[in-house]
Amino acid sequence: MKFWLLTYLGAAIAEIAGCFAFWAWLRQGQSILWLIPGMASLALFAWLLTLVDAEHAGRTYAAYGGVYIASALVWLWAVEGVRPDRWDLIGVCICLVGAGVILFGPRSPVI
């Protein structure tokens, strides 16, 4: 598997887990101590995105969005027990194609 894909997948897991820690604290009444690993996870997420070999941060983040959406649907199914429906799957396919265009599209040289 390509390094950029592993990096994006790791970043997605870290971001979703970090955000879920806040969700659990605020929406599910969990201890405020959930925020400690949540913040560490969000810091890991930010660091991982810096490892993607792209010329500009904005493109890295934009392309990551498609991977994040796919990962969020996996989380929905694996952690929350809700199976994605066909509209979720169609939407994620569109997003992944868009992410690929952003990350791998041919670029004109900057003058």
N, CA, C and O atoms as CSV, one atom per row, in Angstrom:
chain,resi,resn,atom,element,x,y,z
A,1,MET,N,N,0.850,-1.173,0.000
A,1,MET,CA,C,0.000,0.000,0.000
A,1,MET,C,C,0.897,1.237,0.000
A,1,MET,O,O,1.934,1.267,0.663
A,2,LYS,N,N,0.499,2.217,-0.724
A,2,LYS,CA,C,1.284,3.444,-0.840
A,2,LYS,C,C,1.384,4.169,0.502
A,2,LYS,O,O,0.458,4.139,1.313
A,3,PHE,N,N,2.537,4.826,0.716
A,3,PHE,CA,C,2.771,5.542,1.968
A,3,PHE,C,C,1.728,6.629,2.196
A,3,PHE,O,O,1.252,6.793,3.319
A,4,TRP,N,N,1.364,7.373,1.156
A,4,TRP,CA,C,0.409,8.469,1.322
A,4,TRP,C,C,-0.944,7.933,1.770
A,4,TRP,O,O,-1.634,8.571,2.565
A,5,LEU,N,N,-1.327,6.756,1.260
A,5,LEU,CA,C,-2.615,6.196,1.646
A,5,LEU,C,C,-2.594,5.749,3.106
A,5,LEU,O,O,-3.549,5.986,3.845
A,6,LEU,N,N,-1.510,5.106,3.517
A,6,LEU,CA,C,-1.387,4.715,4.928
A,6,LEU,C,C,-1.391,5.928,5.839
A,6,LEU,O,O,-1.987,5.911,6.916
A,7,THR,N,N,-0.718,6.986,5.396
A,7,THR,CA,C,-0.679,8.222,6.183
A,7,THR,C,C,-2.067,8.825,6.300
A,7,THR,O,O,-2.476,9.233,7.387
A,8,TYR,N,N,-2.799,8.885,5.191
A,8,TYR,CA,C,-4.158,9.419,5.223
A,8,TYR,C,C,-5.068,8.556,6.098
A,8,TYR,O,O,-5.877,9.087,6.860
A,9,LEU,N,N,-4.946,7.248,5.998
A,9,LEU,CA,C,-5.782,6.369,6.823
A,9,LEU,C,C,-5.470,6.548,8.308
A,9,LEU,O,O,-6.377,6.600,9.139
A,10,GLY,N,N,-4.189,6.640,8.632
A,10,GLY,CA,C,-3.805,6.892,10.021
A,10,GLY,C,C,-4.330,8.226,10.515
A,10,GLY,O,O,-4.816,8.332,11.641
A,11,ALA,N,N,-4.233,9.244,9.671
A,11,ALA,CA,C,-4.737,10.570,10.040
A,11,ALA,C,C,-6.247,10.529,10.258
A,11,ALA,O,O,-6.757,11.142,11.196
A,12,ALA,N,N,-6.951,9.820,9.408
A,12,ALA,CA,C,-8.409,9.736,9.535
A,12,ALA,C,C,-8.798,9.045,10.839
A,12,ALA,O,O,-9.689,9.512,11.549
A,13,ILE,N,N,-8.141,7.948,11.149
A,13,ILE,CA,C,-8.440,7.249,12.404
A,13,ILE,C,C,-8.152,8.163,13.593
A,13,ILE,O,O,-8.945,8.244,14.530
A,14,ALA,N,N,-7.018,8.846,13.546
A,14,ALA,CA,C,-6.659,9.745,14.652
A,14,ALA,C,C,-7.654,10.898,14.782
A,14,ALA,O,O,-8.047,11.256,15.893
A,15,GLU,N,N,-8.059,11.477,13.658
A,15,GLU,CA,C,-9.004,12.597,13.723
A,15,GLU,C,C,-10.370,12.147,14.225
A,15,GLU,O,O,-10.962,12.793,15.090
A,16,ILE,N,N,-10.861,11.053,13.690
A,16,ILE,CA,C,-12.182,10.576,14.100
A,16,ILE,C,C,-12.176,10.188,15.575
A,16,ILE,O,O,-13.110,10.511,16.309
A,17,ALA,N,N,-11.128,9.496,16.007
A,17,ALA,CA,C,-11.044,9.103,17.420
A,17,ALA,C,C,-10.966,10.333,18.324
A,17,ALA,O,O,-11.611,10.371,19.372
A,18,GLY,N,N,-10.185,11.335,17.928
A,18,GLY,CA,C,-10.083,12.553,18.722
A,18,GLY,C,C,-11.399,13.300,18.804
A,18,GLY,O,O,-11.793,13.764,19.875
A,19,CYS,N,N,-12.071,13.416,17.685
A,19,CYS,CA,C,-13.372,14.095,17.680
A,19,CYS,C,C,-14.416,13.292,18.451
A,19,CYS,O,O,-15.272,13.862,19.128
A,20,PHE,N,N,-14.340,11.967,18.342
A,20,PHE,CA,C,-15.289,11.131,19.069
A,20,PHE,C,C,-15.116,11.285,20.582
A,20,PHE,O,O,-16.090,11.200,21.330
A,21,ALA,N,N,-13.884,11.511,21.030
A,21,ALA,CA,C,-13.654,11.727,22.464
A,21,ALA,C,C,-14.434,12.947,22.947
A,21,ALA,O,O,-15.020,12.919,24.029
A,22,PHE,N,N,-14.445,14.010,22.157
A,22,PHE,CA,C,-15.231,15.198,22.505
A,22,PHE,C,C,-16.727,14.882,22.465
A,22,PHE,O,O,-17.481,15.311,23.337
A,23,TRP,N,N,-17.143,14.137,21.456
A,23,TRP,CA,C,-18.546,13.736,21.315
A,23,TRP,C,C,-18.979,12.936,22.545
A,23,TRP,O,O,-20.042,13.180,23.116
A,24,ALA,N,N,-18.133,11.972,22.944
A,24,ALA,CA,C,-18.465,11.130,24.094
A,24,ALA,C,C,-18.596,11.964,25.366
A,24,ALA,O,O,-19.484,11.724,26.183
A,25,TRP,N,N,-17.706,12.943,25.528
A,25,TRP,CA,C,-17.753,13.793,26.714
A,25,TRP,C,C,-18.995,14.689,26.715
A,25,TRP,O,O,-19.725,14.752,27.704
A,26,LEU,N,N,-19.224,15.382,25.589
A,26,LEU,CA,C,-20.319,16.357,25.549
A,26,LEU,C,C,-21.698,15.741,25.312
A,26,LEU,O,O,-22.695,16.212,25.861
A,27,ARG,N,N,-21.754,14.693,24.497
A,27,ARG,CA,C,-23.058,14.169,24.091
A,27,ARG,C,C,-23.456,12.877,24.792
A,27,ARG,O,O,-24.635,12.527,24.845
A,28,GLN,N,N,-22.454,12.164,25.336
A,28,GLN,CA,C,-22.770,10.878,25.963
A,28,GLN,C,C,-22.471,10.853,27.456
A,28,GLN,O,O,-22.592,9.809,28.098
A,29,GLY,N,N,-22.082,11.995,28.008
A,29,GLY,CA,C,-21.877,12.097,29.436
A,29,GLY,C,C,-20.645,11.380,29.978
A,29,GLY,O,O,-20.587,11.055,31.164
A,30,GLN,N,N,-19.655,11.132,29.110
A,30,GLN,CA,C,-18.423,10.497,29.578
A,30,GLN,C,C,-17.578,11.500,30.360
A,30,GLN,O,O,-17.812,12.707,30.310
A,31,SER,N,N,-16.607,10.979,31.071
A,31,SER,CA,C,-15.714,11.799,31.885
A,31,SER,C,C,-14.943,12.807,31.028
A,31,SER,O,O,-14.634,12.549,29.865
A,32,ILE,N,N,-14.646,13.943,31.622
A,32,ILE,CA,C,-13.823,14.950,30.936
A,32,ILE,C,C,-12.434,14.408,30.632
A,32,ILE,O,O,-11.734,14.947,29.775
A,33,LEU,N,N,-12.029,13.354,31.320
A,33,LEU,CA,C,-10.721,12.735,31.069
A,33,LEU,C,C,-10.624,12.136,29.658
A,33,LEU,O,O,-9.522,11.876,29.175
A,34,TRP,N,N,-11.752,11.919,29.002
A,34,TRP,CA,C,-11.740,11.474,27.604
A,34,TRP,C,C,-11.026,12.486,26.712
A,34,TRP,O,O,-10.532,12.136,25.640
A,35,LEU,N,N,-10.973,13.741,27.159
A,35,LEU,CA,C,-10.348,14.777,26.333
A,35,LEU,C,C,-8.830,14.636,26.266
A,35,LEU,O,O,-8.215,15.128,25.319
A,36,ILE,N,N,-8.225,13.991,27.225
A,36,ILE,CA,C,-6.758,13.837,27.207
A,36,ILE,C,C,-6.318,12.982,26.019
A,36,ILE,O,O,-5.512,13.441,25.210
A,37,PRO,N,N,-6.822,11.757,25.891
A,37,PRO,CA,C,-6.433,11.005,24.692
A,37,PRO,C,C,-7.009,11.617,23.407
A,37,PRO,O,O,-6.434,11.474,22.327
A,38,GLY,N,N,-8.151,12.301,23.542
A,38,GLY,CA,C,-8.735,12.963,22.378
A,38,GLY,C,C,-7.824,14.032,21.814
A,38,GLY,O,O,-7.639,14.114,20.600
A,39,MET,N,N,-7.254,14.853,22.682
A,39,MET,CA,C,-6.328,15.906,22.231
A,39,MET,C,C,-5.048,15.308,21.659
A,39,MET,O,O,-4.524,15.799,20.659
A,40,ALA,N,N,-4.548,14.257,22.286
A,40,ALA,CA,C,-3.347,13.588,21.764
A,40,ALA,C,C,-3.625,13.014,20.380
A,40,ALA,O,O,-2.780,13.088,19.488
A,41,SER,N,N,-4.799,12.447,20.210
A,41,SER,CA,C,-5.170,11.885,18.919
A,41,SER,C,C,-5.272,12.966,17.844
A,41,SER,O,O,-4.850,12.754,16.707
A,42,LEU,N,N,-5.825,14.110,18.198
A,42,LEU,CA,C,-5.922,15.209,17.230
A,42,LEU,C,C,-4.545,15.771,16.881
A,42,LEU,O,O,-4.317,16.174,15.740
A,43,ALA,N,N,-3.630,15.804,17.842
A,43,ALA,CA,C,-2.259,16.238,17.544
A,43,ALA,C,C,-1.585,15.240,16.601
A,43,ALA,O,O,-0.876,15.644,15.680
A,44,LEU,N,N,-1.798,13.954,16.820
A,44,LEU,CA,C,-1.256,12.924,15.929
A,44,LEU,C,C,-1.812,13.096,14.516
A,44,LEU,O,O,-1.072,12.985,13.538
A,45,PHE,N,N,-3.088,13.360,14.413
A,45,PHE,CA,C,-3.732,13.608,13.123
A,45,PHE,C,C,-3.037,14.747,12.371
A,45,PHE,O,O,-2.705,14.606,11.194
A,46,ALA,N,N,-2.820,15.868,13.049
A,46,ALA,CA,C,-2.187,17.022,12.404
A,46,ALA,C,C,-0.771,16.698,11.962
A,46,ALA,O,O,-0.356,17.087,10.870
A,47,TRP,N,N,-0.031,15.993,12.795
A,47,TRP,CA,C,1.348,15.615,12.452
A,47,TRP,C,C,1.369,14.678,11.248
A,47,TRP,O,O,2.195,14.844,10.351
A,48,LEU,N,N,0.476,13.704,11.221
A,48,LEU,CA,C,0.461,12.748,10.106
A,48,LEU,C,C,0.228,13.441,8.765
A,48,LEU,O,O,0.833,13.067,7.761
A,49,LEU,N,N,-0.640,14.442,8.744
A,49,LEU,CA,C,-0.901,15.131,7.480
A,49,LEU,C,C,0.344,15.839,6.947
A,49,LEU,O,O,0.465,16.041,5.739
A,50,THR,N,N,1.262,16.214,7.822
A,50,THR,CA,C,2.480,16.871,7.351
A,50,THR,C,C,3.415,15.896,6.642
A,50,THR,O,O,4.354,16.324,5.971
A,51,LEU,N,N,3.175,14.599,6.780
A,51,LEU,CA,C,4.043,13.598,6.160
A,51,LEU,C,C,3.697,13.303,4.706
A,51,LEU,O,O,4.478,12.665,4.000
A,52,VAL,N,N,2.535,13.763,4.252
A,52,VAL,CA,C,2.132,13.535,2.864
A,52,VAL,C,C,2.981,14.416,1.959
A,52,VAL,O,O,3.095,15.623,2.173
A,53,ASP,N,N,3.571,13.795,0.950
A,53,ASP,CA,C,4.464,14.505,0.043
A,53,ASP,C,C,3.655,15.244,-1.024
A,53,ASP,O,O,3.426,14.723,-2.116
A,54,ALA,N,N,3.234,16.445,-0.699
A,54,ALA,CA,C,2.508,17.293,-1.639
A,54,ALA,C,C,3.133,18.678,-1.565
A,54,ALA,O,O,3.685,19.082,-0.542
A,55,GLU,N,N,3.030,19.383,-2.670
A,55,GLU,CA,C,3.665,20.694,-2.750
A,55,GLU,C,C,2.993,21.740,-1.862
A,55,GLU,O,O,3.656,22.642,-1.348
A,56,HIS,N,N,1.661,21.616,-1.682
A,56,HIS,CA,C,0.913,22.631,-0.939
A,56,HIS,C,C,0.019,21.974,0.112
A,56,HIS,O,O,-0.600,20.941,-0.145
A,57,ALA,N,N,-0.041,22.570,1.272
A,57,ALA,CA,C,-0.842,22.035,2.375
A,57,ALA,C,C,-2.323,21.969,2.004
A,57,ALA,O,O,-3.006,21.000,2.336
A,58,GLY,N,N,-2.808,22.981,1.330
A,58,GLY,CA,C,-4.230,23.010,0.972
A,58,GLY,C,C,-4.653,21.823,0.127
A,58,GLY,O,O,-5.733,21.268,0.329
A,59,ARG,N,N,-3.806,21.426,-0.824
A,59,ARG,CA,C,-4.121,20.245,-1.638
A,59,ARG,C,C,-4.077,18.973,-0.807
A,59,ARG,O,O,-4.901,18.075,-0.983
A,60,THR,N,N,-3.116,18.904,0.093
A,60,THR,CA,C,-3.028,17.744,0.974
A,60,THR,C,C,-4.305,17.615,1.786
A,60,THR,O,O,-4.861,16.522,1.886
A,61,TYR,N,N,-4.778,18.707,2.366
A,61,TYR,CA,C,-5.975,18.682,3.197
A,61,TYR,C,C,-7.224,18.394,2.361
A,61,TYR,O,O,-8.107,17.652,2.792
A,62,ALA,N,N,-7.294,18.978,1.174
A,62,ALA,CA,C,-8.458,18.761,0.323
A,62,ALA,C,C,-8.560,17.304,-0.105
A,62,ALA,O,O,-9.641,16.716,-0.063
A,63,ALA,N,N,-7.441,16.721,-0.514
A,63,ALA,CA,C,-7.459,15.317,-0.929
A,63,ALA,C,C,-7.753,14.407,0.260
A,63,ALA,O,O,-8.418,13.382,0.108
A,64,TYR,N,N,-7.268,14.771,1.423
A,64,TYR,CA,C,-7.530,13.994,2.633
A,64,TYR,C,C,-9.028,13.918,2.927
A,64,TYR,O,O,-9.506,12.936,3.494
A,65,GLY,N,N,-9.751,14.946,2.544
A,65,GLY,CA,C,-11.191,14.976,2.816
A,65,GLY,C,C,-11.925,13.742,2.309
A,65,GLY,O,O,-12.814,13.234,2.993
A,66,GLY,N,N,-11.576,13.254,1.135
A,66,GLY,CA,C,-12.220,12.057,0.604
A,66,GLY,C,C,-11.925,10.831,1.450
A,66,GLY,O,O,-12.814,10.019,1.710
A,67,VAL,N,N,-10.678,10.698,1.880
A,67,VAL,CA,C,-10.295,9.570,2.731
A,67,VAL,C,C,-11.005,9.687,4.082
A,67,VAL,O,O,-11.447,8.685,4.643
A,68,TYR,N,N,-11.111,10.900,4.595
A,68,TYR,CA,C,-11.803,11.113,5.868
A,68,TYR,C,C,-13.262,10.669,5.763
A,68,TYR,O,O,-13.769,9.990,6.656
A,69,ILE,N,N,-13.927,11.042,4.695
A,69,ILE,CA,C,-15.337,10.686,4.523
A,69,ILE,C,C,-15.500,9.172,4.479
A,69,ILE,O,O,-16.405,8.628,5.112
A,70,ALA,N,N,-14.631,8.489,3.738
A,70,ALA,CA,C,-14.699,7.026,3.686
A,70,ALA,C,C,-14.447,6.424,5.064
A,70,ALA,O,O,-15.139,5.490,5.471
A,71,SER,N,N,-13.476,6.945,5.772
A,71,SER,CA,C,-13.154,6.441,7.105
A,71,SER,C,C,-14.293,6.693,8.091
A,71,SER,O,O,-14.561,5.864,8.961
A,72,ALA,N,N,-14.955,7.828,7.954
A,72,ALA,CA,C,-16.077,8.140,8.834
A,72,ALA,C,C,-17.218,7.143,8.630
A,72,ALA,O,O,-17.902,6.779,9.586
A,73,LEU,N,N,-17.424,6.704,7.397
A,73,LEU,CA,C,-18.468,5.704,7.148
A,73,LEU,C,C,-18.076,4.338,7.694
A,73,LEU,O,O,-18.932,3.584,8.155
A,74,VAL,N,N,-16.786,4.015,7.644
A,74,VAL,CA,C,-16.321,2.774,8.271
A,74,VAL,C,C,-16.538,2.861,9.777
A,74,VAL,O,O,-16.986,1.893,10.392
A,75,TRP,N,N,-16.227,4.009,10.376
A,75,TRP,CA,C,-16.457,4.233,11.811
A,75,TRP,C,C,-17.946,4.063,12.137
A,75,TRP,O,O,-18.307,3.403,13.111
A,76,LEU,N,N,-18.802,4.669,11.308
A,76,LEU,CA,C,-20.243,4.572,11.496
A,76,LEU,C,C,-20.669,3.115,11.620
A,76,LEU,O,O,-21.473,2.761,12.482
A,77,TRP,N,N,-20.120,2.276,10.746
A,77,TRP,CA,C,-20.487,0.866,10.712
A,77,TRP,C,C,-19.809,0.088,11.843
A,77,TRP,O,O,-20.474,-0.648,12.572
A,78,ALA,N,N,-18.487,0.246,11.994
A,78,ALA,CA,C,-17.719,-0.572,12.937
A,78,ALA,C,C,-17.937,-0.176,14.398
A,78,ALA,O,O,-18.020,-1.047,15.264
A,79,VAL,N,N,-18.031,1.112,14.680
A,79,VAL,CA,C,-18.108,1.576,16.064
A,79,VAL,C,C,-19.545,1.858,16.490
A,79,VAL,O,O,-19.954,1.506,17.597
A,80,GLU,N,N,-20.314,2.502,15.597
A,80,GLU,CA,C,-21.668,2.885,15.973
A,80,GLU,C,C,-22.719,1.862,15.562
A,80,GLU,O,O,-23.886,1.983,15.935
A,81,GLY,N,N,-22.311,0.858,14.796
A,81,GLY,CA,C,-23.221,-0.220,14.442
A,81,GLY,C,C,-24.289,0.141,13.422
A,81,GLY,O,O,-25.314,-0.534,13.334
A,82,VAL,N,N,-24.061,1.203,12.647
A,82,VAL,CA,C,-25.016,1.625,11.618
A,82,VAL,C,C,-24.397,1.346,10.258
A,82,VAL,O,O,-23.347,1.893,9.921
A,83,ARG,N,N,-25.045,0.500,9.486
A,83,ARG,CA,C,-24.522,0.156,8.167
A,83,ARG,C,C,-24.799,1.289,7.172
A,83,ARG,O,O,-25.936,1.745,7.044
A,84,PRO,N,N,-23.746,1.741,6.463
A,84,PRO,CA,C,-23.959,2.795,5.452
A,84,PRO,C,C,-24.931,2.317,4.375
A,84,PRO,O,O,-24.917,1.149,3.987
A,85,ASP,N,N,-25.770,3.228,3.902
A,85,ASP,CA,C,-26.710,2.864,2.840
A,85,ASP,C,C,-26.117,3.192,1.469
A,85,ASP,O,O,-24.984,3.664,1.367
A,86,ARG,N,N,-26.886,2.940,0.440
A,86,ARG,CA,C,-26.358,3.136,-0.923
A,86,ARG,C,C,-25.997,4.580,-1.195
A,86,ARG,O,O,-25.066,4.843,-1.956
A,87,TRP,N,N,-26.709,5.530,-0.593
A,87,TRP,CA,C,-26.402,6.942,-0.805
A,87,TRP,C,C,-25.087,7.317,-0.145
A,87,TRP,O,O,-24.326,8.128,-0.672
A,88,ASP,N,N,-24.827,6.721,1.013
A,88,ASP,CA,C,-23.518,6.923,1.653
A,88,ASP,C,C,-22.416,6.409,0.735
A,88,ASP,O,O,-21.403,7.081,0.538
A,89,LEU,N,N,-22.608,5.233,0.180
A,89,LEU,CA,C,-21.583,4.616,-0.669
A,89,LEU,C,C,-21.384,5.378,-1.976
A,89,LEU,O,O,-20.254,5.552,-2.433
A,90,ILE,N,N,-22.479,5.830,-2.571
A,90,ILE,CA,C,-22.365,6.643,-3.790
A,90,ILE,C,C,-21.623,7.944,-3.477
A,90,ILE,O,O,-20.732,8.352,-4.223
A,91,GLY,N,N,-21.992,8.583,-2.386
A,91,GLY,CA,C,-21.350,9.832,-1.997
A,91,GLY,C,C,-19.865,9.672,-1.745
A,91,GLY,O,O,-19.069,10.507,-2.174
A,92,VAL,N,N,-19.476,8.591,-1.042
A,92,VAL,CA,C,-18.057,8.399,-0.753
A,92,VAL,C,C,-17.279,8.099,-2.033
A,92,VAL,O,O,-16.125,8.509,-2.157
A,93,CYS,N,N,-17.877,7.402,-2.971
A,93,CYS,CA,C,-17.187,7.152,-4.252
A,93,CYS,C,C,-16.924,8.465,-4.988
A,93,CYS,O,O,-15.840,8.672,-5.532
A,94,ILE,N,N,-17.908,9.336,-5.002
A,94,ILE,CA,C,-17.731,10.647,-5.630
A,94,ILE,C,C,-16.599,11.411,-4.948
A,94,ILE,O,O,-15.757,12.014,-5.614
A,95,CYS,N,N,-16.585,11.381,-3.621
A,95,CYS,CA,C,-15.547,12.100,-2.864
A,95,CYS,C,C,-14.155,11.537,-3.117
A,95,CYS,O,O,-13.193,12.294,-3.248
A,96,LEU,N,N,-14.039,10.210,-3.185
A,96,LEU,CA,C,-12.732,9.599,-3.432
A,96,LEU,C,C,-12.220,9.903,-4.838
A,96,LEU,O,O,-11.021,10.102,-5.032
A,97,VAL,N,N,-13.118,9.939,-5.811
A,97,VAL,CA,C,-12.700,10.327,-7.161
A,97,VAL,C,C,-12.212,11.776,-7.141
A,97,VAL,O,O,-11.180,12.094,-7.731
A,98,GLY,N,N,-12.944,12.641,-6.470
A,98,GLY,CA,C,-12.530,14.039,-6.360
A,98,GLY,C,C,-11.185,14.185,-5.658
A,98,GLY,O,O,-10.350,14.985,-6.079
A,99,ALA,N,N,-10.970,13.421,-4.595
A,99,ALA,CA,C,-9.693,13.466,-3.879
A,99,ALA,C,C,-8.552,13.035,-4.792
A,99,ALA,O,O,-7.470,13.622,-4.760
A,100,GLY,N,N,-8.793,12.001,-5.613
A,100,GLY,CA,C,-7.776,11.541,-6.553
A,100,GLY,C,C,-7.433,12.593,-7.587
A,100,GLY,O,O,-6.265,12.779,-7.929
A,101,VAL,N,N,-8.444,13.278,-8.083
A,101,VAL,CA,C,-8.213,14.350,-9.055
A,101,VAL,C,C,-7.367,15.454,-8.422
A,101,VAL,O,O,-6.434,15.959,-9.046
A,102,ILE,N,N,-7.689,15.823,-7.195
A,102,ILE,CA,C,-6.947,16.885,-6.510
A,102,ILE,C,C,-5.495,16.472,-6.281
A,102,ILE,O,O,-4.577,17.255,-6.528
A,103,LEU,N,N,-5.290,15.250,-5.811
A,103,LEU,CA,C,-3.947,14.821,-5.433
A,103,LEU,C,C,-3.085,14.460,-6.639
A,103,LEU,O,O,-1.885,14.738,-6.640
A,104,PHE,N,N,-3.675,13.843,-7.667
A,104,PHE,CA,C,-2.877,13.311,-8.767
A,104,PHE,C,C,-3.072,14.015,-10.097
A,104,PHE,O,O,-2.434,13.644,-11.082
A,105,GLY,N,N,-3.930,15.015,-10.154
A,105,GLY,CA,C,-4.168,15.712,-11.416
A,105,GLY,C,C,-2.900,16.392,-11.936
A,105,GLY,O,O,-2.068,16.856,-11.156
A,106,PRO,N,N,-2.763,16.446,-13.269
A,106,PRO,CA,C,-1.580,17.104,-13.838
A,106,PRO,C,C,-1.607,18.588,-13.522
A,106,PRO,O,O,-2.660,19.225,-13.553
A,107,ARG,N,N,-0.481,19.109,-13.230
A,107,ARG,CA,C,-0.363,20.527,-12.879
A,107,ARG,C,C,0.484,21.253,-13.915
A,107,ARG,O,O,1.470,20.716,-14.421
A,108,SER,N,N,0.090,22.460,-14.215
A,108,SER,CA,C,0.899,23.309,-15.073
A,108,SER,C,C,2.044,23.882,-14.245
A,108,SER,O,O,1.865,24.175,-13.063
A,109,PRO,N,N,3.204,24.042,-14.843
A,109,PRO,CA,C,4.300,24.660,-14.090
A,109,PRO,C,C,3.949,26.098,-13.709
A,109,PRO,O,O,3.339,26.832,-14.486
A,110,VAL,N,N,4.340,26.471,-12.526
A,110,VAL,CA,C,4.082,27.833,-12.045
A,110,VAL,C,C,5.139,28.746,-12.656
A,110,VAL,O,O,6.333,28.454,-12.598
A,111,ILE,N,N,4.684,29.861,-13.246
A,111,ILE,CA,C,5.614,30.795,-13.883
A,111,ILE,C,C,5.935,31.913,-12.945
A,111,ILE,O,O,6.704,32.809,-13.293
